[in-house]
Amino acid sequence: MQFQEKQSSLAEQARIEREDYMLQIQKQKQIEQQERKIEEEKKNALVDHSVKIRTQISTNEGLKKQDRLDYLEEGRKVREKIENERTKVKDI
């Protein structure tokens, strides 16, 4: 009878330890999953930031090109106006 009680007690203790072990494994998997999710979110944030920066750089380059073209066009118009004035003066 004592042997059976001891066996039963050992079996119960083994069951409790097994459940505790499985619970620890489950918690560890949850922690790892949360860490992967955080890392993925960080990665996505970096990619989004990179895309925004590249877009901003591209936009700024486009604006600089357009400003330069506008500047050159204004210079061309001024030279053309001066040339027209010279032609009028020569004609007079």
N, CA, C and O atoms as a printed pandas DataFrame, in Angstrom:
     atom_number atom_name residue_name chain_id  residue_number  x_coord  y_coord  z_coord
0              1         N          MET        A               1    0.823   -1.182    0.000
1              2        CA          MET        A               1    0.000    0.000    0.000
2              3         C          MET        A               1    0.885    1.270    0.000
3              4         O          MET        A               1    0.620    2.223   -0.733
4              5         N          GLN        A               2    1.921    1.259    0.825
5              6        CA          GLN        A               2    2.831    2.398    0.833
6              7         C          GLN        A               2    3.518    2.554   -0.526
7              8         O          GLN        A               2    3.738    3.668   -1.001
8              9         N          PHE        A               3    3.846    1.440   -1.127
9             10        CA          PHE        A               3    4.480    1.458   -2.447
10            11         C          PHE        A               3    3.549    2.117   -3.471
11            12         O          PHE        A               3    3.979    2.943   -4.277
12            13         N          GLN        A               4    2.274    1.740   -3.425
13            14        CA          GLN        A               4    1.301    2.312   -4.359
14            15         C          GLN        A               4    1.126    3.812   -4.104
15            16         O          GLN        A               4    1.027    4.602   -5.043
16            17         N          GLU        A               5    1.092    4.188   -2.838
17            18        CA          GLU        A               5    0.955    5.603   -2.515
18            19         C          GLU        A               5    2.183    6.380   -2.993
19            20         O          GLU        A               5    2.073    7.486   -3.522
20            21         N          LYS        A               6    3.359    5.768   -2.790
21            22        CA          LYS        A               6    4.588    6.429   -3.250
22            23         C          LYS        A               6    4.592    6.538   -4.775
23            24         O          LYS        A               6    4.960    7.578   -5.321
24            25         N          GLN        A               7    4.191    5.485   -5.454
25            26        CA          GLN        A               7    4.114    5.511   -6.924
26            27         C          GLN        A               7    3.119    6.571   -7.376
27            28         O          GLN        A               7    3.381    7.323   -8.315
28            29         N          SER        A               8    1.981    6.623   -6.701
29            30        CA          SER        A               8    0.961    7.615   -7.050
30            31         C          SER        A               8    1.495    9.023   -6.812
31            32         O          SER        A               8    1.274    9.922   -7.623
32            33         N          SER        A               9    2.196    9.210   -5.697
33            34        CA          SER        A               9    2.768   10.518   -5.376
34            35         C          SER        A               9    3.825   10.903   -6.408
35            36         O          SER        A               9    3.877   12.051   -6.851
36            37         N          LEU        A              10    4.667    9.942   -6.787
37            38        CA          LEU        A              10    5.693   10.220   -7.801
38            39         C          LEU        A              10    5.066   10.532   -9.160
39            40         O          LEU        A              10    5.530   11.413   -9.884
40            41         N          ALA        A              11    4.011    9.802   -9.491
41            42        CA          ALA        A              11    3.330   10.036  -10.764
42            43         C          ALA        A              11    2.708   11.431  -10.770
43            44         O          ALA        A              11    2.780   12.146  -11.769
44            45         N          GLU        A              12    2.103   11.810   -9.657
45            46        CA          GLU        A              12    1.501   13.143   -9.547
46            47         C          GLU        A              12    2.577   14.222   -9.651
47            48         O          GLU        A              12    2.387   15.229  -10.334
48            49         N          GLN        A              13    3.694   14.012   -8.980
49            50        CA          GLN        A              13    4.800   14.968   -9.033
50            51         C          GLN        A              13    5.354   15.074  -10.455
51            52         O          GLN        A              13    5.676   16.170  -10.915
52            53         N          ALA        A              14    5.465   13.954  -11.143
53            54        CA          ALA        A              14    5.952   13.945  -12.527
54            55         C          ALA        A              14    4.980   14.695  -13.432
55            56         O          ALA        A              14    5.394   15.449  -14.313
56            57         N          ARG        A              15    3.683   14.481  -13.209
57            58        CA          ARG        A              15    2.660   15.180  -14.006
58            59         C          ARG        A              15    2.756   16.694  -13.781
59            60         O          ARG        A              15    2.688   17.474  -14.730
60            61         N          ILE        A              16    2.912   17.095  -12.532
61            62        CA          ILE        A              16    3.021   18.521  -12.211
62            63         C          ILE        A              16    4.272   19.115  -12.846
63            64         O          ILE        A              16    4.219   20.209  -13.409
64            65         N          GLU        A              17    5.387   18.415  -12.764
65            66        CA          GLU        A              17    6.635   18.900  -13.361
66            67         C          GLU        A              17    6.516   18.983  -14.882
67            68         O          GLU        A              17    7.019   19.922  -15.499
68            69         N          ARG        A              18    5.848   17.997  -15.481
69            70        CA          ARG        A              18    5.650   18.000  -16.931
70            71         C          ARG        A              18    4.782   19.194  -17.341
71            72         O          ARG        A              18    5.088   19.884  -18.314
72            73         N          GLU        A              19    3.701   19.432  -16.597
73            74        CA          GLU        A              19    2.832   20.568  -16.894
74            75         C          GLU        A              19    3.586   21.891  -16.735
75            76         O          GLU        A              19    3.441   22.802  -17.550
76            77         N          ASP        A              20    4.384   21.979  -15.684
77            78        CA          ASP        A              20    5.181   23.181  -15.451
78            79         C          ASP        A              20    6.178   23.379  -16.596
79            80         O          ASP        A              20    6.364   24.496  -17.080
80            81         N          TYR        A              21    6.808   22.302  -17.018
81            82        CA          TYR        A              21    7.764   22.358  -18.121
82            83         C          TYR        A              21    7.075   22.819  -19.404
83            84         O          TYR        A              21    7.588   23.676  -20.125
84            85         N          MET        A              22    5.910   22.242  -19.678
85            86        CA          MET        A              22    5.175   22.611  -20.894
86            87         C          MET        A              22    4.732   24.077  -20.820
87            88         O          MET        A              22    4.748   24.787  -21.826
88            89         N          LEU        A              23    4.344   24.517  -19.637
89            90        CA          LEU        A              23    3.947   25.905  -19.455
90            91         C          LEU        A              23    5.131   26.837  -19.693
91            92         O          LEU        A              23    4.970   27.889  -20.312
92            93         N          GLN        A              24    6.295   26.473  -19.219
93            94        CA          GLN        A              24    7.502   27.271  -19.438
94            95         C          GLN        A              24    7.857   27.340  -20.922
95            96         O          GLN        A              24    8.241   28.391  -21.435
96            97         N          ILE        A              25    7.721   26.208  -21.595
97            98        CA          ILE        A              25    7.991   26.186  -23.049
98            99         C          ILE        A              25    7.012   27.106  -23.770
99           100         O          ILE        A              25    7.406   27.861  -24.659
100          101         N          GLN        A              26    5.742   27.044  -23.390
101          102        CA          GLN        A              26    4.724   27.890  -24.019
102          103         C          GLN        A              26    5.031   29.372  -23.771
103          104         O          GLN        A              26    4.920   30.189  -24.685
104          105         N          LYS        A              27    5.412   29.716  -22.550
105          106        CA          LYS        A              27    5.754   31.100  -22.245
106          107         C          LYS        A              27    6.961   31.555  -23.060
107          108         O          LYS        A              27    6.989   32.672  -23.577
108          109         N          GLN        A              28    7.957   30.678  -23.168
109          110        CA          GLN        A              28    9.148   31.016  -23.941
110          111         C          GLN        A              28    8.804   31.254  -25.414
111          112         O          GLN        A              28    9.332   32.172  -26.042
112          113         N          LYS        A              29    7.917   30.420  -25.954
113          114        CA          LYS        A              29    7.500   30.605  -27.351
114          115         C          LYS        A              29    6.770   31.932  -27.521
115          116         O          LYS        A              29    6.963   32.622  -28.521
116          117         N          GLN        A              30    5.938   32.291  -26.555
117          118        CA          GLN        A              30    5.229   33.562  -26.629
118          119         C          GLN        A              30    6.207   34.731  -26.575
119          120         O          GLN        A              30    6.061   35.699  -27.321
120          121         N          ILE        A              31    7.192   34.642  -25.704
121          122        CA          ILE        A              31    8.198   35.696  -25.603
122          123         C          ILE        A              31    8.965   35.826  -26.910
123          124         O          ILE        A              31    9.196   36.936  -27.389
124          125         N          GLU        A              32    9.357   34.704  -27.487
125          126        CA          GLU        A              32   10.087   34.729  -28.760
126          127         C          GLU        A              32    9.224   35.315  -29.868
127          128         O          GLU        A              32    9.713   36.069  -30.709
128          129         N          GLN        A              33    7.943   34.968  -29.868
129          130        CA          GLN        A              33    7.031   35.495  -30.882
130          131         C          GLN        A              33    6.885   37.015  -30.721
131          132         O          GLN        A              33    6.874   37.744  -31.713
132          133         N          GLN        A              34    6.775   37.484  -29.492
133          134        CA          GLN        A              34    6.681   38.920  -29.250
134          135         C          GLN        A              34    7.957   39.632  -29.696
135          136         O          GLN        A              34    7.897   40.711  -30.285
136          137         N          GLU        A              35    9.103   39.028  -29.416
137          138        CA          GLU        A              35   10.376   39.623  -29.832
138          139         C          GLU        A              35   10.478   39.694  -31.348
139          140         O          GLU        A              35   10.951   40.691  -31.893
140          141         N          ARG        A              36   10.034   38.634  -32.038
141          142        CA          ARG        A              36   10.053   38.645  -33.510
142          143         C          ARG        A              36    9.128   39.742  -34.037
143          144         O          ARG        A              36    9.455   40.434  -35.002
144          145         N          LYS        A              37    7.974   39.892  -33.395
145          146        CA          LYS        A              37    7.026   40.917  -33.828
146          147         C          LYS        A              37    7.627   42.313  -33.645
147          148         O          LYS        A              37    7.496   43.163  -34.525
148          149         N          ILE        A              38    8.277   42.549  -32.518
149          150        CA          ILE        A              38    8.911   43.839  -32.263
150          151         C          ILE        A              38   10.007   44.102  -33.286
151          152         O          ILE        A              38   10.104   45.205  -33.824
152          153         N          GLU        A              39   10.830   43.101  -33.557
153          154        CA          GLU        A              39   11.898   43.258  -34.546
154          155         C          GLU        A              39   11.328   43.541  -35.935
155          156         O          GLU        A              39   11.870   44.361  -36.676
156          157         N          GLU        A              40   10.249   42.870  -36.282
157          158        CA          GLU        A              40    9.614   43.087  -37.583
158          159         C          GLU        A              40    9.059   44.508  -37.675
159          160         O          GLU        A              40    9.169   45.158  -38.715
160          161         N          GLU        A              41    8.460   44.986  -36.577
161          162        CA          GLU        A              41    7.938   46.350  -36.562
162          163         C          GLU        A              41    9.066   47.366  -36.694
163          164         O          GLU        A              41    8.924   48.369  -37.394
164          165         N          LYS        A              42   10.181   47.110  -36.024
165          166        CA          LYS        A              42   11.335   48.004  -36.143
166          167         C          LYS        A              42   11.848   48.013  -37.577
167          168         O          LYS        A              42   12.157   49.069  -38.131
168          169         N          LYS        A              43   11.934   46.832  -38.168
169          170        CA          LYS        A              43   12.411   46.719  -39.550
170          171         C          LYS        A              43   11.484   47.486  -40.494
171          172         O          LYS        A              43   11.947   48.224  -41.364
172          173         N          ASN        A              44   10.179   47.308  -40.317
173          174        CA          ASN        A              44    9.215   48.014  -41.160
174          175         C          ASN        A              44    9.309   49.522  -40.976
175          176         O          ASN        A              44    9.193   50.278  -41.941
176          177         N          ALA        A              45    9.518   49.956  -39.739
177          178        CA          ALA        A              45    9.657   51.389  -39.476
178          179         C          ALA        A              45   10.892   51.945  -40.182
179          180         O          ALA        A              45   10.846   53.040  -40.742
180          181         N          LEU        A              46   11.989   51.199  -40.159
181          182        CA          LEU        A              46   13.202   51.639  -40.840
182          183         C          LEU        A              46   13.001   51.707  -42.355
183          184         O          LEU        A              46   13.468   52.637  -43.014
184          185         N          VAL        A              47   12.308   50.718  -42.890
185          186        CA          VAL        A              47   12.043   50.708  -44.337
186          187         C          VAL        A              47   11.153   51.893  -44.708
187          188         O          VAL        A              47   11.413   52.585  -45.692
188          189         N          ASP        A              48   10.091   52.127  -43.908
189          190        CA          ASP        A              48    9.202   53.263  -44.181
190          191         C          ASP        A              48    9.968   54.582  -44.116
191          192         O          ASP        A              48    9.791   55.459  -44.962
192          193         N          HIS        A              49   10.807   54.707  -43.115
193          194        CA          HIS        A              49   11.599   55.931  -42.964
194          195         C          HIS        A              49   12.524   56.116  -44.163
195          196         O          HIS        A              49   12.667   57.220  -44.688
196          197         N          SER        A              50   13.144   55.032  -44.585
197          198        CA          SER        A              50   14.045   55.081  -45.732
198          199         C          SER        A              50   13.292   55.518  -46.988
199          200         O          SER        A              50   13.788   56.338  -47.762
200          201         N          VAL        A              51   12.106   54.973  -47.184
201          202        CA          VAL        A              51   11.301   55.337  -48.355
202          203         C          VAL        A              51   10.928   56.817  -48.297
203          204         O          VAL        A              51   10.992   57.518  -49.307
204          205         N          LYS        A              52   10.538   57.288  -47.114
205          206        CA          LYS        A              52   10.165   58.703  -46.971
206          207         C          LYS        A              52   11.357   59.609  -47.254
207          208         O          LYS        A              52   11.220   60.629  -47.929
208          209         N          ILE        A              53   12.515   59.240  -46.742
209          210        CA          ILE        A              53   13.715   60.047  -46.969
210          211         C          ILE        A              53   14.068   60.071  -48.455
211          212         O          ILE        A              53   14.378   61.126  -49.008
212          213         N          ARG        A              54   14.020   58.917  -49.090
213          214        CA          ARG        A              54   14.337   58.860  -50.526
214          215         C          ARG        A              54   13.343   59.690  -51.342
215          216         O          ARG        A              54   13.723   60.370  -52.295
216          217         N          THR        A              55   12.082   59.624  -50.960
217          218        CA          THR        A              55   11.057   60.413  -51.653
218          219         C          THR        A              55   11.323   61.900  -51.467
219          220         O          THR        A              55   11.223   62.685  -52.410
220          221         N          GLN        A              56   11.662   62.274  -50.241
221          222        CA          GLN        A              56   11.959   63.676  -49.956
222          223         C          GLN        A              56   13.178   64.148  -50.747
223          224         O          GLN        A              56   13.174   65.253  -51.289
224          225         N          ILE        A              57   14.208   63.326  -50.816
225          226        CA          ILE        A              57   15.412   63.677  -51.580
226          227         C          ILE        A              57   15.059   63.858  -53.048
227          228         O          ILE        A              57   15.486   64.820  -53.687
228          229         N          SER        A              58   14.277   62.927  -53.573
229          230        CA          SER        A              58   13.880   62.996  -54.973
230          231         C          SER        A              58   13.056   64.254  -55.253
231          232         O          SER        A              58   13.252   64.926  -56.266
232          233         N          THR        A              59   12.142   64.558  -54.349
233          234        CA          THR        A              59   11.319   65.755  -54.508
234          235         C          THR        A              59   12.177   67.012  -54.471
235          236         O          THR        A              59   12.007   67.914  -55.290
236          237         N          ASN        A              60   13.099   67.063  -53.514
237          238        CA          ASN        A              60   13.991   68.226  -53.411
238          239         C          ASN        A              60   14.848   68.381  -54.658
239          240         O          ASN        A              60   15.054   69.498  -55.132
240          241         N          GLU        A              61   15.345   67.279  -55.191
241          242        CA          GLU        A              61   16.146   67.342  -56.420
242          243         C          GLU        A              61   15.308   67.878  -57.577
243          244         O          GLU        A              61   15.776   68.693  -58.372
244          245         N          GLY        A              62   14.067   67.411  -57.660
245          246        CA          GLY        A              62   13.171   67.891  -58.712
246          247         C          GLY        A              62   12.906   69.385  -58.588
247          248         O          GLY        A              62   12.889   70.108  -59.584
248          249         N          LEU        A              63   12.700   69.840  -57.354
249          250        CA          LEU        A              63   12.463   71.271  -57.136
250          251         C          LEU        A              63   13.701   72.094  -57.492
251          252         O          LEU        A              63   13.593   73.167  -58.084
252          253         N          LYS        A              64   14.871   71.584  -57.126
253          254        CA          LYS        A              64   16.113   72.306  -57.455
254          255         C          LYS        A              64   16.296   72.385  -58.971
255          256         O          LYS        A              64   16.683   73.428  -59.497
256          257         N          LYS        A              65   16.020   71.292  -59.667
257          258        CA          LYS        A              65   16.143   71.296  -61.128
258          259         C          LYS        A              65   15.180   72.307  -61.734
259          260         O          LYS        A              65   15.537   73.071  -62.631
260          261         N          GLN        A              66   13.936   72.295  -61.218
261          262        CA          GLN        A              66   12.937   73.223  -61.763
262          263         C          GLN        A              66   13.322   74.671  -61.474
263          264         O          GLN        A              66   13.162   75.543  -62.328
264          265         N          ASP        A              67   13.830   74.925  -60.262
265          266        CA          ASP        A              67   14.281   76.284  -59.935
266          267         C          ASP        A              67   15.406   76.719  -60.872
267          268         O          ASP        A              67   15.430   77.857  -61.341
268          269         N          ARG        A              68   16.321   75.815  -61.134
269          270        CA          ARG        A              68   17.447   76.120  -62.031
270          271         C          ARG        A              68   16.939   76.396  -63.448
271          272         O          ARG        A              68   17.384   77.339  -64.104
272          273         N          LEU        A              69   16.000   75.562  -63.913
273          274        CA          LEU        A              69   15.431   75.782  -65.253
274          275         C          LEU        A              69   14.691   77.116  -65.310
275          276         O          LEU        A              69   14.799   77.845  -66.296
276          277         N          ASP        A              70   13.944   77.436  -64.260
277          278        CA          ASP        A              70   13.230   78.715  -64.219
278          279         C          ASP        A              70   14.220   79.879  -64.250
279          280         O          ASP        A              70   14.001   80.871  -64.945
280          281         N          TYR        A              71   15.298   79.752  -63.500
281          282        CA          TYR        A              71   16.336   80.788  -63.465
282          283         C          TYR        A              71   16.941   80.989  -64.855
283          284         O          TYR        A              71   17.094   82.117  -65.325
284          285         N          LEU        A              72   17.279   79.874  -65.501
285          286        CA          LEU        A              72   17.864   79.954  -66.844
286          287         C          LEU        A              72   16.866   80.525  -67.844
287          288         O          LEU        A              72   17.245   81.305  -68.718
288          289         N          GLU        A              73   15.609   80.150  -67.727
289          290        CA          GLU        A              73   14.571   80.660  -68.627
290          291         C          GLU        A              73   14.405   82.164  -68.443
291          292         O          GLU        A              73   14.250   82.904  -69.415
292          293         N          GLU        A              74   14.440   82.608  -67.195
293          294        CA          GLU        A              74   14.333   84.047  -66.925
294          295         C          GLU        A              74   15.517   84.792  -67.544
295          296         O          GLU        A              74   15.349   85.868  -68.117
296          297         N          GLY        A              75   16.706   84.217  -67.427
297          298        CA          GLY        A              75   17.893   84.823  -68.048
298          299         C          GLY        A              75   17.757   84.889  -69.554
299          300         O          GLY        A              75   18.124   85.888  -70.172
300          301         N          ARG        A              76   17.225   83.820  -70.155
301          302        CA          ARG        A              76   17.017   83.806  -71.601
302          303         C          ARG        A              76   16.027   84.889  -72.010
303          304         O          ARG        A              76   16.230   85.553  -73.027
304          305         N          LYS        A              77   14.972   85.076  -71.244
305          306        CA          LYS        A              77   13.972   86.105  -71.558
306          307         C          LYS        A              77   14.578   87.502  -71.446
307          308         O          LYS        A              77   14.294   88.378  -72.263
308          309         N          VAL        A              78   15.411   87.701  -70.433
309          310        CA          VAL        A              78   16.059   89.003  -70.265
310          311         C          VAL        A              78   16.984   89.285  -71.444
311          312         O          VAL        A              78   16.979   90.389  -71.989
312          313         N          ARG        A              79   17.785   88.282  -71.841
313          314        CA          ARG        A              79   18.685   88.469  -72.988
314          315         C          ARG        A              79   17.887   88.742  -74.266
315          316         O          ARG        A              79   18.278   89.577  -75.081
316          317         N          GLU        A              80   16.786   88.043  -74.432
317          318        CA          GLU        A              80   15.946   88.232  -75.612
318          319         C          GLU        A              80   15.354   89.648  -75.617
319          320         O          GLU        A              80   15.291   90.296  -76.662
320          321         N          LYS        A              81   14.925   90.116  -74.454
321          322        CA          LYS        A              81   14.362   91.458  -74.348
322          323         C          LYS        A              81   15.414   92.509  -74.681
323          324         O          LYS        A              81   15.140   93.476  -75.392
324          325         N          ILE        A              82   16.634   92.306  -74.153
325          326        CA          ILE        A              82   17.737   93.241  -74.444
326          327         C          ILE        A              82   18.035   93.239  -75.943
327          328         O          ILE        A              82   18.241   94.294  -76.543
328          329         N          GLU        A              83   18.055   92.058  -76.535
329          330        CA          GLU        A              83   18.335   91.963  -77.975
330          331         C          GLU        A              83   17.238   92.652  -78.777
331          332         O          GLU        A              83   17.534   93.312  -79.774
332          333         N          ASN        A              84   15.981   92.514  -78.368
333          334        CA          ASN        A              84   14.874   93.189  -79.070
334          335         C          ASN        A              84   15.016   94.706  -78.949
335          336         O          ASN        A              84   14.763   95.437  -79.907
336          337         N          GLU        A              85   15.424   95.175  -77.759
337          338        CA          GLU        A              85   15.632   96.614  -77.565
338          339         C          GLU        A              85   16.764   97.118  -78.470
339          340         O          GLU        A              85   16.661   98.187  -79.071
340          341         N          ARG        A              86   17.833   96.340  -78.557
341          342        CA          ARG        A              86   18.952   96.745  -79.429
342          343         C          ARG        A              86   18.503   96.820  -80.893
343          344         O          ARG        A              86   18.868   97.731  -81.637
344          345         N          THR        A              87   17.699   95.827  -81.271
345          346        CA          THR        A              87   17.197   95.817  -82.659
346          347         C          THR        A              87   16.333   97.045  -82.914
347          348         O          THR        A              87   16.423   97.658  -83.977
348          349         N          LYS        A              88   15.501   97.406  -81.951
349          350        CA          LYS        A              88   14.647   98.585  -82.112
350          351         C          LYS        A              88   15.487   99.851  -82.205
351          352         O          LYS        A              88   15.207  100.735  -83.016
352          353         N          VAL        A              89   16.519   99.931  -81.369
353          354        CA          VAL        A              89   17.400  101.098  -81.375
354          355         C          VAL        A              89   18.120  101.187  -82.731
355          356         O          VAL        A              89   18.230  102.275  -83.296
356          357         N          LYS        A              90   18.605  100.065  -83.252
357          358        CA          LYS        A              90   19.275  100.074  -84.546
358          359         C          LYS        A              90   18.332  100.481  -85.654
359          360         O          LYS        A              90   18.709  101.207  -86.574
360          361         N          ASP        A              91   17.101  100.006  -85.559
361          362        CA          ASP        A              91   16.113  100.351  -86.579
362          363         C          ASP        A              91   15.789  101.852  -86.558
363          364         O          ASP        A              91   15.493  102.442  -87.597
364          365         N          ILE        A              92   15.848  102.451  -85.388
365          366        CA          ILE        A              92   15.527  103.871  -85.244
366          367         C          ILE        A              92   16.708  104.649  -85.777
367          368         O          ILE        A              92   16.690  105.880  -85.770
